[in-house]
Each structure stands twice: as C-alpha cells, then as structure tokens.
Amino acid sequence: MQFKEKRIKEVNKLAEICPKCGMITDLCACEILDKEEVKKIRVYVTKAKFRKLVTVIEGIDKNRVAEAAKSLKNAFACGGSSKKGVIVLQGNHKKKVKDLLVKMGYPGESVEVE
C-alpha cells in the first residue's frame, strides 16, 4: 500500500493534473469539451455611432471571451471590445467570422451567421 501511495506522489510531481477532470494535462480534453458544449454562437452586423458598422458575436463562454476577442481582432486587423460574453468588432466581418471560429475549435453547427 505504501508503494502505491509513493508512486502516486511521484506521478503527481512529474505531471500536472487537471483540476476539472483529474487527468494528466497532456491527456486532458476539458478545453475541447468546453468548446463543444457551446449552445449557439450568434454573429450579426449592426450600426453603431455615426452609422459605422460593427460585428457582434454572442454566445461564447464568458471564460474564453477575452481570448477569442484577441485572436479575432488580430486576424481581422480591427479594433473591438469584449464585455459580458459579447464581442464587438469594428467593421463588417460576418462573412469571415464563421471560418475563423471553426479554426479556433468551435463546432461549425453552433455558429449562426445572420
């Protein structure tokens, strides 16, 4: 019994363990599963101040909004913001957003472009 406990401690020291699933971080699939659990990602274009167009993306998990906003802004070379689970990008990008979200790992069926 002592050998088994000692071996577990050695494994814990060598590899980090995911707090969600309890697996080694190299084998952990929590991030992929979180992206698959997305309800619906809604993408639409609306007018902001001074009749400027902005692309609004709703439905991304609140824990991942900042990360997704940063990569979208870099990919489209535009400004934008992310607050309360909503990403607002300057300009009309609704034709390109779905492809980029799929590349980021979100399922294509859950992305709805209006």
Rosetta blueprint (number, residue, H / E / L):
1 M L
2 Q H
3 F H
4 K H
5 E H
6 K H
7 R H
8 I H
9 K H
10 E H
11 V H
12 N H
13 K H
14 L H
15 A L
16 E L
17 I E
18 C L
19 P L
20 K L
21 C L
22 G L
23 M L
24 I E
25 T L
26 D L
27 L L
28 C L
29 A L
30 C H
31 E H
32 I H
33 L H
34 D H
35 K H
36 E H
37 E L
38 V L
39 K L
40 K L
41 I E
42 R E
43 V E
44 Y E
45 V E
46 T E
47 K E
48 A L
49 K H
50 F H
51 R H
52 K L
53 L E
54 V E
55 T E
56 V E
57 I E
58 E E
59 G L
60 I L
61 D L
62 K L
63 N L
64 R L
65 V H
66 A H
67 E H
68 A H
69 A H
70 K H
71 S H
72 L H
73 K H
74 N H
75 A H
76 F H
77 A L
78 C L
79 G L
80 G E
81 S E
82 S E
83 K E
84 K L
85 G L
86 V E
87 I E
88 V E
89 L E
90 Q E
91 G L
92 N L
93 H L
94 K H
95 K H
96 K H
97 V H
98 K H
99 D H
100 L H
101 L H
102 V H
103 K H
104 M L
105 G L
106 Y L
107 P L
108 G H
109 E H
110 S H
111 V E
112 E E
113 V E
114 E L
